[in-house]
Amino acid sequence: MISLVRRILHRPVHQLGSLGRAPRSGQRLRNERFASYLASNNRRSLNTDRQDALLAGRRLMRGALMLGLVALAAWVVVESASAIGVF
């Protein structure tokens, strides 16, 4: 009797259903738990264009950093040569 009352009063965290739509020709969703999870969490999809842009931006910044390091090294060499020429 107690287990029957527990079963009746138990409320699952995520409702397992077909997202409020009538099933087509009597078929149910293949994975109702996954569909219910997506519906309850309402997550946005990943924008792959933004990820590609981020990677391209990182590549551009890495190139600019390397160019800056090469320019700094060349400037140090030129200044050292001019300092040695003074003495």
Secondary structure, DSSP 8 states (H G I E B T S, - for coil): -HHHHHHHH---SS--S-TT---GGG---S-HHHHHHHHHH------HHHHHHHHHHHHHHHHHHHHHHHHHHHHHHHHHHHHHHH-
